[in-house]
Amino acid sequence: MLGVYISVPFCKAKCSYCNFASGVFGGPGSDRMERYVERVCAEIRSARVRTTEMRAELPEQVDTVFFGGGTPSLLSAGQMRRLFAALRGEFKVTADAEVTLECAPGQLGDQTLDELLRLGMNRVSFGVQSFVDAEASAVGRLHTRAMCLAEIARMRAAGIAEINVDLIAGLPRQTAVSWRESVDVALGSAVPHVSVYMLEVDEDSRLGRELLAHGTRYGVESVASDDETAERYAEACAWLESGGVMQYEISNFARKGHASRHNRKYWRREPYIGFGLDAHSMLRCDDDAVRWANTDELARYEVQDSRFESPEVERIGREQGFEEAMFLGLRMNEGVDLEELRSEFGEELIHGAVAALDDLEEAGLVEREESRVRLTARGRMVSNEVFSRLLVETPVG
């Protein structure tokens, strides 16, 4: 079945490290947000025509919906209602669909929450990043630890059991002690899902520009080194596992039965379609798959009419599909099954990858059990190196 991603690029404040296509553009009542919601609804209504032109298969049934951003919790109840009406007008959303809302703590109004519950929202992902107030403030987050814990309790009281919190290792002003504190608070909250990311400083972010200029704002002097950040990530993996929150993907950890159904679609190359600014899509077609992405320029997205300009479509052939299946599958702790890949892509491509996998196994970066291959803990720390070595060895036709 299909996964749907809806991008909402509006924020109350822009975090210093953020390089996403998002920004501060006004509140739910602003004309700009109203125009944006209408554009997304129009894009949803045009989806079947557009994908038919691409010769892509667009499933009718949807079993995961993910509102990301930005801060989609800033939308009003009415705006959410219109988005769901457009979605259900074009697709059949299953009764047991996983419906996730990304949310900044303290930025989900009661009316919007009530409406979302009525519409079927059953999972919330909180962008906490740090439970230490000084660290959160240093990067532009507007919440405190007390607000985060109150919001988790509020979601539970509303009947939402599926709750995720995001944490970032390597933030400015973060220390080894404060990092342990954040992870311990996450475990103490008993949320069933935690995502842990290593800080990547993009040169186009405010933090990145300040680092390049050797400035002093945003706590740049206290940003952890790459080695320190990697060490904190490894520590979090161990602490979470000891607390019963098991790693199932490089950045994602869950108690048994609480893994994100939507995100697993990405790693398993299952079909998904994105609507809104900078939203990405992948659908199957006769010759494997197609991928495309919407513009990341808000002004350009806003002026598109209901026909929408045709995006640049990338057609994924057999060789590239095999590479994707390897790289995305290896992100998951369960790894990939070489026999399944052989059945889907053929012996030639598997044979070309085996030599690279043998070298990676000898280096302690992957482990093999019969036909299944997984990254080791060390391999997950240097996953990009693993993937690049597989790329070198993979035939290109």
Residue pairs with C-beta under 8 A, 6 or more apart in sequence:
1 59
1 61
1 62
1 63
1 64
1 94
1 270
1 271
2 58
2 59
2 60
2 61
2 62
2 63
2 91
2 271
2 272
2 273
3 62
3 63
3 64
3 65
3 66
3 262
3 265
3 270
3 271
3 272
3 273
4 62
4 64
4 65
4 66
4 87
4 91
4 272
4 273
4 274
4 275
5 66
5 68
5 262
5 272
5 273
5 274
5 275
5 279
5 280
6 40
6 65
6 66
6 67
6 68
6 72
6 83
6 87
6 274
6 275
6 276
6 279
7 21
7 40
7 68
7 69
7 70
7 274
7 275
7 276
7 277
7 278
7 279
7 294
8 36
8 67
8 68
8 69
8 70
8 71
8 72
8 74
8 75
8 276
9 20
9 21
9 22
9 23
9 25
9 36
9 69
9 70
9 276
9 277
9 278
9 298
10 22
10 23
10 24
10 25
10 26
10 33
10 36
10 69
10 70
10 71
10 74
10 75
11 22
11 23
11 24
11 69
11 70
11 71
11 74
11 104
12 24
12 71
12 74
12 104
12 107
12 142
13 24
13 140
13 141
13 142
14 22
14 23
14 24
14 140
14 206
15 129
15 139
15 140
15 141
16 138
16 139
16 140
16 172
16 205
16 206
16 207
16 210
16 218
17 139
17 168
17 171
17 199
17 201
17 202
17 205
17 206
17 207
17 208
18 205
19 202
19 204
19 205
19 208
20 69
20 70
20 278
21 277
21 278
21 296
21 297
21 298
22 69
22 70
22 71
22 277
23 298
25 32
25 33
25 298
26 32
26 33
27 33
27 74
28 74
28 75
28 76
28 79
29 76
32 302
33 74
33 75
33 79
34 79
35 302
36 276
36 277
36 298
36 301
36 302
37 75
37 79
37 82
37 83
38 82
39 276
39 301
39 302
39 304
40 83
40 86
40 275
40 276
41 82
41 83
41 85
41 86
42 305
42 306
42 308
43 275
43 276
43 304
43 308
44 83
44 86
44 87
44 89
44 90
44 275
45 86
45 89
45 90
45 306
46 306
46 307
46 308
47 58
47 90
47 273
47 275
48 58
48 90
50 308
50 310
51 57
51 58
51 273
51 283
52 58
53 310
54 283
54 285
54 290
54 292
54 313
55 285
55 286
55 290
56 283
56 284
56 285
56 290
57 271
57 283
57 284
57 285
58 271
58 273
58 283
59 271
60 91
60 92
61 91
61 92
61 93
61 94
62 87
62 91
62 92
62 93
62 94
62 97
63 93
63 94
63 96
63 97
63 98
63 261
64 97
64 98
64 99
64 100
64 261
64 262
64 265
64 272
65 87
65 93
65 97
65 98
65 99
65 100
65 262
66 99
66 100
66 102
66 262
66 263
67 100
67 101
67 102
68 102
69 102
70 102
71 102
71 103
71 104
71 107
71 127
72 101
72 102
72 103
73 101
73 102
73 103
73 104
73 107
73 108
73 112
74 107
75 83
75 112
76 109
76 111
76 112
77 109
77 111
77 112
77 114
77 115
77 116
78 115
80 112
80 115
80 116
80 119
81 115
81 119
84 119
84 120
87 93
93 120
97 120
98 122
98 123
98 162
98 260
98 261
98 262
99 116
99 119
99 120
99 121
99 122
99 123
100 121
100 123
100 124
100 125
100 162
100 260
100 262
101 108
101 116
101 121
101 123
101 124
101 125
102 125
102 127
103 124
103 125
103 126
103 127
103 151
104 126
104 127
104 141
104 142
104 143
105 126
105 127
105 128
105 143
105 147
105 148
105 151
106 142
106 143
106 147
106 151
107 142
108 151
113 158
117 158
117 159
117 160
121 160
122 160
122 161
122 162
123 160
123 162
123 163
123 164
123 260
124 155
124 160
124 162
124 163
124 164
125 163
125 164
125 165
125 166
125 193
125 195
126 148
126 151
126 152
126 163
126 164
126 165
126 166
127 141
127 166
128 136
128 143
128 148
128 165
128 166
128 167
128 182
128 186
129 135
129 136
129 139
129 141
129 166
129 167
129 168
129 171
130 136
130 139
130 141
130 167
130 168
130 171
130 174
130 178
130 182
131 145
131 148
131 167
131 181
131 182
131 185
131 186
132 145
132 174
132 178
132 181
132 182
133 144
133 145
134 173
135 171
135 172
135 173
135 174
135 178
135 182
136 143
136 144
138 171
138 172
138 173
138 218
138 219
139 171
139 172
139 207
139 218
139 219
145 185
148 165
149 185
149 189
152 163
152 165
152 189
152 191
155 163
156 163
161 192
162 192
162 193
162 258
163 191
163 192
163 193
164 191
164 192
164 193
164 194
164 195
164 260
165 186
165 189
165 191
165 193
165 194
165 195
166 194
166 195
166 196
166 197
167 182
167 183
167 186
167 194
167 195
167 196
167 197
167 236
168 196
168 197
168 198
168 199
169 179
169 196
169 197
169 198
169 199
169 224
169 229
169 232
169 233
169 236
170 198
170 199
170 223
170 224
170 228
170 229
170 232
171 199
171 223
171 224
172 207
172 218
172 219
172 220
172 222
172 223
173 219
173 222
174 222
174 224
174 232
176 232
176 235
179 232
179 235
179 236
180 235
180 239
183 235
183 236
183 239
183 240
184 239
186 194
186 240
187 239
187 240
187 243
187 245
192 245
192 254
192 255
192 258
193 245
193 252
193 253
193 254
193 255
193 258
193 259
193 260
194 240
194 245
194 252
194 253
194 254
195 251
195 252
195 253
196 233
196 236
196 237
196 240
196 251
196 252
196 253
197 251
198 229
198 230
198 232
198 233
199 223
199 224
199 229
201 207
201 208
201 211
201 223
202 208
203 209
203 211
203 212
206 217
206 218
207 218
207 220
207 223
210 216
210 217
210 218
210 220
211 220
211 223
224 232
230 381
233 381
234 377
234 381
237 247
237 253
237 377
240 246
240 247
240 253
241 247
241 253
244 255
245 253
245 254
245 255
246 253
246 254
246 255
246 256
247 253
247 333
248 254
248 259
248 332
248 333
248 334
249 263
249 264
249 267
249 331
249 332
249 333
250 331
250 375
250 380
250 383
252 259
252 260
252 263
254 260
262 272
264 270
264 332
265 271
265 272
266 272
266 282
266 328
267 328
267 329
267 331
267 332
268 328
268 329
269 282
269 289
269 321
269 324
269 325
269 328
271 282
271 283
271 284
272 281
272 282
272 283
273 281
273 283
274 280
274 281
274 293
274 294
275 294
276 294
276 301
277 294
277 295
277 296
277 298
277 301
278 293
278 294
278 295
278 296
279 293
279 294
280 291
280 292
280 293
280 294
281 291
281 292
281 293
282 289
282 290
282 291
282 316
283 289
283 290
285 315
287 315
287 317
287 318
288 315
288 316
288 317
288 318
288 320
288 321
289 315
289 316
289 321
290 313
290 314
290 315
290 316
291 313
291 314
291 316
292 311
292 312
292 313
292 314
293 311
294 301
294 311
295 301
295 311
316 324
317 397
318 345
318 346
318 349
319 349
319 394
319 395
319 396
319 397
321 345
322 341
322 344
322 345
322 349
322 353
322 394
323 390
323 391
323 394
325 336
325 341
325 344
325 345
326 336
326 341
326 353
326 387
326 390
326 394
327 387
327 390
329 335
329 336
330 336
330 366
330 373
330 374
330 375
330 383
330 386
330 387
331 375
331 383
333 374
333 375
334 372
334 374
335 366
335 372
335 373
335 374
335 375
336 372
336 373
337 371
337 372
338 350
338 371
338 372
338 373
339 371
340 371
341 349
341 350
342 350
348 395
349 394
349 395
352 393
352 394
352 395
353 390
353 393
353 394
355 393
356 389
356 390
356 392
356 393
356 394
357 366
357 368
357 373
357 390
359 389
360 366
360 379
360 386
360 389
360 390
361 367
361 368
364 376
364 378
364 379
365 375
365 376
365 378
365 379
365 382
365 385
365 386
366 373
366 374
366 375
366 376
366 379
366 386
367 373
367 374
367 375
367 376
368 374
375 383
375 386
379 386
